[in-house]
């Protein structure tokens, strides 16, 4: 398993270096390559009988060239609320965190035909209120674009990889092989709004992970938009005392800075 992890790491970073070299050549010989980037931020604050607040932020960068595509994603989420704590018969109100999660993903695609591409992906999740201290995935695989219109896009991919995770309260990390399937559909519902659906499934011996992300983005102007999203992550097996599914509904302000 360690040798497989080393191979995947080597292939991933080698592909990153090749992508950088290729992109440099594309910049010199073509005007098709470009960077795009956007950031999102949402805040919910309640006062009165219930004192609670939550914040979430997202950062997304993508580089597109004739044969290469590079994506970076960063998601952070945090929530806190006032809870009543009783010590020695005395009740006091304290503000405590109820959620704290961060997610990072880097993905490189090599487009060797108009519809087909190979990908290398790495992601890392740190959720302080889950059954896992951390979870990381490395995958290599094949993807295909079935629809590639300006108003509608559809793609799917599958691949093999490794997952490394550590259960909360343990000191030993576990590692296992995975099989990954993913799909993404995007369509314009009006001149200034688009619907996006992303599905991901990672299968392994210890547990399977399923992730669904749904969003509706409405443009305010050329650089600002409003995004309403729903995300649900389900694991087939979790330790006692934890829920199998975590869901999150967000309303974010989006800024397109590239």
N, C-alpha and C positions, 0 to 999 in steps of 0.2 A: 504493500500500500504506500509506503514512504517513497518507493521508487516511482510509482505511478504519479504521486503528487509532485515529485520533482520534475517528471516529464511534462506534466500539464503546466507547471509554473514556467518551465523553460520555453515551451511552445507559445504560451501566452505572451511572455515578455519579448520573445523573438518576433512574434507577429506585431507587437506594438512598435518595435524598432523598424520593422519593414514598412509598417503603415506610415511612420513619420518620414522615411526616405521616399516612399512612393508619393506621399502628399506633397513633398517638396518638388518632386518632378512634375506633378500635376499642376502646381501653382505656376511653374515656369512655362508650361506648355499648354495650359488650358485655363479658361475662365469659369469652368463649371464648378470648381471646388469652392466651398464656403463654410464658415462657421455660423451656427445659430445657437442662441442661448436664451434661457428664460428663468426667472425666479418667481416663487410663489410664497405668500405669507397669509396666514389666517389667525385670528384671535377671537376667543370667546371668553367673556367675563360676566359672571352673575353675582349679584349682591342681594342682600335682604335676608330672607329666611335661609337661603342657601348661598354660601360663599364658595365659589369655585371659579377656576380659570383654566384655559388650555391654549396652547400655541402650537402651530405647526408651520414648518417651512420646507420648501423644496428648491433645489437647484438642478438645472438640466443643461448640459452642453452637448452639441453634436457637430461633428465635422463630416462633410459630405464631399467626396471627390468622385472621379469617373469610375474607379475600381475599389475605393475604400470608404468605409464609414466607421467613425469612432464616436461612441456615446459615453457620457459620464452622468450619473444620477446620484443625488444626495437628498435623503429625506430625514427630517428630525421632527419629533413629536414629544410634547411634554404637557402634563396636566397636574393640577394640585387642587385640593379642596380642604375646607375646615372640617375637622372631625373632633368629636368629644372624647377625651381621654380621662379615665377615672383611676386615680391613684390614692390608696388609703381612704377611700370614701369621698374624696374630693374630685369633682369633675371640672375639667378645664378644656378650653377649645384651642386646638393647635392646627396649624396649616401643614399638611403633609402632601408629598408627591404621590399621585395615584397612577401615573404613567410616565415613562421616560424611555424613548426608543429612538435609535438612529439606524439608518440603512444606507449603504453605499454600493454602487454597481458600476463596473467598467466593462464595456463590450466593444469588440472589434469585429467588423464584417469585411470579408474580401469578396467582392462581386466578380465572379469569374464568368458570368453570362448575364444577359439582360434580366433573367428571372431568378437565377440561383446564386447562392452565396455560402461561404463557410464562415463560422463565427467562433470566437473565443470569448468567454465570459467569466468574470469573477465578481462575487458579491459578498457582503459582510453585514450581518445583523447583530445589533447589541440592544437587547430589550431587558431592562432591569426588573420588569414585573412579569416575566414569563418563566417557564420551567427551564430555560436555557440561559447559561451565562453568556454564550455567544454561539453564532452559527455562520459558517462560511461555505461557499460553493464555488467550484471551478468546473467549467464545462467547455467541451469542444463539440461542434456539430455542424449540421447542414440546415440551411434555411431556403425557403422559396417564396417569392413574391407572386401572388396570384392576380392581384389587381393593383395597378400603379397609375392611377389617374390623379389629377389635381384635386378633384372633389371626393375621391374614394380610394382607399388603400386597404389591402388585405395581405397578410403574410403569416407563415407558420414555420416552425423549426423544431428539430429534435436533435439530441446529442447525448454523449456519455461524459461522466465526470466523477468528481469526488466531493464528498461532504465531510467537513470537520466540525464537530460541535462538542460543547461541554455542558453537562447538566448543572443547574444551579446547586451550589452546596457541595460539589465534588471537585477534586483536584486533577482528575485524569480526563483528557480529551479523547473522544472517540472519532473514528474515521471509517468511511464506507463508500462503496461505489454507488453512483446514482445514474438514473436515466431521466432526461429532461425533455419535456414537451412544452411548447409555448405558441401562442397565437396573438395577433393584434389586428383589430379592425378599426378603421377610421373613416367617417363620412361627414360631408357637409350637410347640415340640416337646413341651413339658410345661407345668405350671403355673408353673414357675420357670426355664425355659430357652427361648431362641429362637435360630433359625438365620438368618443374613443372608448373602446373596450379591449382590455388586455387580460389574457389568461395564461397562467403558468402552473405546471405540475412537475414536481420532482419526486421520483419513486426510489425507495431504498429499503433495506431490510428492517431497520429500526422503526422508521415511520415515513409516511408520505406527506408531502406538503403541497397544498393547493392554494393558489392566490388569484383573486379576481379584482381588477381595478376598473371602475367605470367612472367616466367623467364627461361633463358637458361644459364646453368653453364658449363664452360669448364675448366677442370683441367689443371694447368700449371705444378705442381708437386704434391707430396703427401700432402702438406700443403697449397698450394696457388692455387687460381682459379680466373677466370674472369667471372663475372655475368652480363648479359644484361637483364633488366627487364622493364615491363610496368604495371602500376597500374592505375585503374580507379575506382573512388568511386562516386556513383550516389544516390541522395536523391530524393524521389518522390515529396516532397514539401519543398520549402525554402522561406524566406521572400523576398519581392521585392528588387531588386538591387543586388541579388546574383545569381550565376550560380548553376544549379542543379548538374553538374558533375565537378569533379576535376580529372585530369590525370597527370601522372608523368612517364617519361622515364629515366632510370638510367643505367649507365655503372660503375660497381663497381669492386674493387679488393677485393677478399675474402681470409681471413686467417683462416684456421681450426686449432684452438689451443688446442682442446681436441679430 
